[in-house]
Amino acid sequence: MPRCPPTYAEFFFDPLTEDVEELLGRFQHRDSVRYEVFSSIWREMGFSDVFFGIPSMNEMKRFCRVTLATAVKYFLPPYSFQIRVGGLYLMFGFYHTQLAIPPLKIRLALKDWSDVQKFLKESVASGHYDVVYIYQKLVFSKAFHYTAMPHLLSFQKQRKKKKNEVCAGFLGRTTAIQELLSAEIFDEMANIQNHYEKMKTTSEEVKAKQISMTHQDFVTGLKDCMSAFISWQQKTFSQDDNKDKNSDEDEDEEKAAGAQCSSRARLLSSIKQKSYSQFQEASRSRRHRQPEAMEDASSGPEQVQKAANMQSRKPSLRARTHKNLRVTQDKKRINNWLLTAPELGGSVRR
């Protein structure tokens, strides 16, 4: 495993994530939440060997933190119940097979505690006692480290933070519509609608103004919309399953197109590097000559424009002072080496 910076928590090791998603995909395909099913898949893939081959203990501890953080990621929402059960089993497997001494604990943040409690209540209500047993096993072995943040805090700033991608195949489907469709709430809504219509017929003000606060046949229209949504959901997920089978051929075509684009990008980058390598910066002793060379290399119209600009400039303060005091060029020329003074209409004193 390559060396990870101290801010390892801002990203996950990509090869490890691919293997974990492969394991969870097989577990999801079995359509079961039993631990024996998960353990059989664990042994088939040889996940206990993931910690072998790391000689340094510092590297081992760093890699163990990444594995435990990856398992916790799939144990928390927004994944489905079965994938979260697989994440719990992953936490159990990684914690008991890690080679770090002493064994590292699983960081569980305070903000995720409510989701964990709801998950346990749902498991007990559904009768999945092996899920509760595995969780209690981790608790009794003191495997959890209850913290304020899910990852270690680091003050090293990264230029570009990597986003935590969510696997769309592991997300749970919306079952609230199906539960509402099978409930007895429609009978109650129909009774309320009939009672409302009877009250309208008995009220004279409502007859005069023809007030209607509800839609006609509201219950039947709601049933039709819910059934249409359920059929659309089933059709969409079935199409996604068929697309997964044909995705291998599409990936080959995309890889071929990507190879062409990458070869063109490499060619352009090599050309740019060659052009930049040929550039030589001038020495410090000759940098002051660069403006002169640029002036010499300028074209004729540019020189004419500069001359016009020079002519349009205002005279300097010295020239305007001499002009206002009426000092001529003859009076300005005084021999500084003689102890003489200019004549002021009289004789010169020596």
C-alpha positions, -999 to +999 in steps of 0.1 A: +000+000+000+014+034-009+021+059+019-010+079+028-008+115+042-020+122+077-053+133+062-061+097+052-097+102+063-105+125+035-103+097+010-105+059+009-081+034-006-096+028-041-085-009-045-099-017-010-132+001-018-135-020-050-130-053-032-155-042-004-181-033-030-176-067-047-182-085-014-212-064-005-226-069-040-224-107-036-240-104-002-268-083-017-273-108-045-279-136-019-309-115-006-302-124+031-290-107+062-277-138+080-241-138+093-234-173+081-241-162+045-217-132+049-190-153+065-191-178+036-186-150+011-158-137+033-140-170+032-145-174-005-129-141-013-101-146+013-107-112+030-086-122+060-055-119+039-060-082+032-036-073+060-007-095+049+023-081+031+028-049+052+062-051+070+061-017+088+038-014+119+032+023+111+019+013+076-001-014+092-019+010+116-025+034+088-040+008+066-062-006+095-076+029+100-086+030+064-102-004+064-123+003+095-133+037+082-144+020+049-165-005+068-182+023+089-190+041+057-213+013+045-227+008+080-243+043+080-271+058+058-280+064+030-275+027+021-302+001+024-307-021+054-290-051+039-259-031+029-258-016+064-259-051+078-230-060+055-211-030+068-216-041+104-203-076+095-173-059+078-165-040+109-166-072+129-144-090+104-118-062+100-116-056+138-109-092+146-085-099+117-063-068+119-026-072+127-021-039+144-007-041+180-026-030+200-057-034+178-072-001+166-107+008+175-137+017+153-144+054+154-181+062+159-191+098+158-217+115+180-238+126+150-242+090+138-254+077+172-291+083+164-288+064+131-272+034+149-300+033+175-327+033+148-309+006+130-308-016+161-345-010+169-354-019+133-333-051+136-350-062+168-385-054+154-377-075+123-363-104+143-327-102+130-311-112+162-278-122+147-273-085+137-279-074+173-256-102+185-227-090+163-232-054+174-233-064+211-202-086+206-183-055+193-196-034+223-185-060+249-150-063+233-147-025+235-142-022+198-159+012+195-142+046+201-169+072+206-156+104+193-169+139+183-157+135+147-157+105+124-120+109+114-088+122+129-085+160+127-055+173+107-044+208+102-027+201+069-047+218+041-053+198+009-056+216-024-085+196-037-106+174-014-118+141-029-155+135-027-169+105-011-187+087-039-219+067-030-226+034-048-260+038-064-266+000-065-265-002-027-291+025-020-324+013-006-357+016-025-385+037-012-410+014+006-432+041+022-456+042-008-461+004-007-468+005+030-493+033+026-510+015-003-515-016+018-528+002+049-564+009+058-560+047+055-578+048+022-610+035+038-608+063+064-601+089+037-632+076+018-654+079+049-642+114+055-649+124+019-684+110+021-691+128+054-679+160+038-702+156+008-732+150+031-724+181+051-723+202+019-757+190+009-772+201+042-756+235+043-775+263+025-745+287+023-724+260+006-752+254-019-755+290-028-718+297-032-709+262-046-679+259-024-657+227-029-626+223-007-617+188-020-614+171-054-639+147-066-629+110-064-598+120-044-592+085-030-593+067-064-570+093-080-545+089-052-546+051-055-539+054-093-509+077-088-494+054-061-499+023-082-483+040-112-453+050-091-448+015-079-450+001-114-425+027-126-401+019-098-402-018-105-397-012-142-367+011-136-349-012-113-354-041-137-339-021-165-310-012-143-304-049-137-304-056-174-280-027-181-255-042-157-254-073-178-246-053-210-223-029-193-191-049-200-194-044-238-200-007-233-170-004-210-147-019-237-159+007-262-154+035-237-119+022-228-110+023-265-122+058-269-105+069-237-072+054-249-074+075-281-081+106-261-054+099-236-028+093-264-037+127-280-034+144-246+000+128-240+012+141-274+000+176-267+017+176-233+050+164-248+049+192-274+043+218-246+072+204-225+096+206-254+086+242-262+090+252-226+123+235-222+138+255-251+130+288-234+161+303-217+159+331-193+182+360-198+211+366-173+209+393-147+236+413-163+217+415-196+181+420-183+185+458-184+192+456-221+159+439-229+138+471-232+164+486-255+162+455-277+125+457-277+126+494-288+150+486-316+128+457-328+097+478-328+082+487-362+080+520-379+044+530-372+050+524-335+080+548-335+059+575-352+032+570-326+058+574-298+072+606-314+037+620-316+032+612-279+064+629-270+054+661-289+020+662-272+036+661-237+035+692-215+067+711-208+085+704-176+083+725-144+119+738-150+111+749-186+079+767-174+098+784-146+125+798-169+098+809-194+079+828-167+110+845-153+122+853-189+156+837-184+174+835-217+200+810-227+227+837-227+220+846-191+219+810-181+255+804-193+277+815-164+311+803-158+311+787-125+349+787-122+350+826-123+342+847-092+320+869-113+284+879-113+261+889-142+258+926-150+227+942-136+227+975-155+259+987-138+296+980-133+309+947-120+325+946-087+357+925-084 
